[in-house]
Amino acid sequence: MDAKKALRLRVNVVYALLVVFALAIVFHLFTIQLVEGKKWRAEAGKIATALRTVQPDRGHIYSEDGRLLATSVPQYDVRMDMRADGLTDELFQGHIDSLSWCLSQLFVDRSAAEYRRDLVAARGRHERYFLVKRNVDHEQLKVLRAFPLYRLGRSKAGLVIEKRTIRMHPFNRLASRTVGYVLKDSTAIGLEGGFDKWLKGVTGHRLERRLSGGAWMPVDDEGAQDPVPGSDIHSTIDINLQDLADHALEAQLRKNGAHHGCVVVMETATGHVKAISNLTLQADSSYAEDLNYAVGTSTEPGSTFKTASLMVALDDGRLKATDRWDTKGGRVRFYNREMKDSHDGGFGVIDLHRALEVSSNTAISQAIVKAYGKDPGRFVDGLRRLGLDRPLGVRIPGEAMPIVHGPEDKKMWSGVSLPWMSIGYEVSMTPLQILAFYNGIANNGRVMQPQFVSRITRAGKEVERFEPVVLNEKMCSDATLKEIRSMLEGVVDTGTATNLREAHFRIAGKTGTAQVAQDGSYKEKGLKYQASFVGYFPAEAPKYSCIVVVSSPSMGVYYGNRVAGPIFTEIANKIYSNRLELQTGLAQVQPPVERTPLTYGGNAQDLRTALSGLGLRTVSEGEGEWVSTTAADSAVLLTPRAIPGDLQGMVPNVVGMGLKDALFILENKGLRVQVVGAGMVKRQSLRPGERYQKGHTIIIELTT
């Protein structure tokens, strides 16, 4: 019996302790919930909520004429807090049917019944962050805010709007690698990176609550700070010219089966880059802008470097353009290496002027070795004076360093370095660095830094302007510059690029055909080439410079004039036809003042017929549908005149014409014509060559 009593006593003690423990728990729960509830709820709120960063909208990037190249577009996720304080069962049930119908009509992705089912299920689960719809645009959001229930506001509807921005390129791939983008790790590429401090704006903050699963939900809070959007960048890119450059490059890459290529067009006086395209062959045979070859890829330039070699030697006075050299059948040996000309059999005995025109490796290399063989450091110093060993410092991250080794670099310099360097090997430059050098030649010896951005604005007001930057005020003497420019004009007139000659304006430049080293060697098997052309126009008064580089053509044609040259001429022709200031005498077509013309300008065939009927002889100074007339001693001179309006969307030039022909031209272009006076067209209200829309009114003033 004693043992049983002892056991019962122990059981009762344990039971009593458990009862006391349970009562203690109940007491503490009561205290926490009712007595100290307010205090602990406040503490819980502090732990579950935090001020979190809100990213601002990045600034826009515009083209030269104000069109968007990159912009931030808002997108929204629509969610619901099914446990919102004001969202009663009565409100929810009273609006769920109409809300579901409206959502189905707006997004057209699910039926009203499916929306109702999902919303009711989320309400039953008491979800605090239920996703209603992802990727809602701004216009859809404005409509959605007026829906039943949602129009009652956040506290009653539980509506949670989560905003984010995505970066868009309205012109797709046009200059996309230069405009750039922002990676997920916030690293920015292209102009997005170079001008990030202006574009990124100032971050804000807002109070958010952490939910189960780690999601954060915005909470209304008066202390929130709105982010400040970034400033806008105005680039120098001409989107019409960019479109032309892009299509011309792709067409030539496809025609020649090339792996990649690039083209850059620059304004001579300012260094403003008007177009830049970089295209790479993709696995699906399309071409895309995925690498900025023009800025970031440094390669051996080949023959385009010969101009720099001769500039140094001529400016040092060690060579003259009239010095004559035997090309020795197109083969010259330097130590253990043989150098060849691309032309079998060489060019005989030629002077250096002609050597650059025909791009003779043997003549130029012999000349440079003769001039600097005992002092190669002087030659390298000359190249460095031109700035060819220094980057341009453009505001685009990733510019490749140029390489110009000298005799002091024992590991890289050898007995054949000087001759091979003279023709563009054992040196390395980017296409943009080569273009800057040639642009300096076009700009009377003044080397400009390539510029991609002209100004920065905020809320429409200019906050910063980027003036042209001079890298080298005078690259060489005037005499040397004159000789070099004459040589480059000769390249197109009678040299390796005669296929680039144009009837209406002159081009100057240099072809380049470089072998591309494979694993450090130039073996004939599997040898690849890089074709290029760099130059400027009009040659006598340069306004634009341009470089085209095509890498690894695979259709058996790899010379610069045939592969890269056609892209250059297509771009040059487009610019020339659209820029009245390049066309001498076109913008100001005035009636002759020396003597009264026998007739107004007009249709060439009509004038010939009329004058012939009057017994008057005509002399044509060229062929063309429209002409201007001048009275000579024994005949009427008919001079072809360009009509800028021949191009779609451009105002025609009718100054100097009679009313009949002027009306025919203008009205056929869709313009509404108002006539003042009688006789010959003296002036027109819309400037010839400017853009217009059909239906615009043009006033033409006539005078007898």
Secondary structure, 3 states (H helix, E strand, C coil): CHHHHHHHHHHHHHHHHHHHHHHHHHHHHHHHHHHCHHHHHHHHHHHHEEEEEECCCCCCEECCCCCEEEEEEEEEEEEECCCCCCCCHHHHHHHHHHHHHHHHHHHCCCCHHHHHHHHHHHHHCCCCCEEEEEEECHHHHHHHCCCCCHHHCHHHHCEEEEEEEEEECCCCCCCHHHHCCECCCCCECCHHHHCHHHHCCECEEEEEEECCCCCEEECCCCCCECCECCCEEEECCCHHHHHHHHHHHHHHHHHHCCCEEEEEEEECCCCEEEEEEEEEECCCCCEECCCCHHHHCCECCHHHHHHHHHHHHHHHCCCCCCCEEECHHHEEEECCEEEECCCCCCCCEEEHHHHHHHCCHHHHHHHHHHHHCCCHHHHHHHHHHCCCCCCCCCCCCCCCCCEECCCCCCCCCCCCHHHHHHCCCCEEECHHHHHHHHHHHHCCCCEECCECEEEEEECCEEEEECCCCEEECCCCCHHHHHHHHHHHHHHHHCCCCHHHCCCCCCCEEEEEEEEECECCECCCCCCEEEEEEEEEECCCCCCEEEEEEEECCCCCCCCHHHHCHHHHHHHHHHHHHHCHHHCCCCCCCCCCCCCCCCCCEEEHHHHHHHHHHCCCCEEECCCCCEEEEEECCCCEEEEECCCHHHCCCECCCCCCEEHHHHHHHHHHCCCEEEEECCCEEEEECCCCCCECCCCCEEEEEEEC
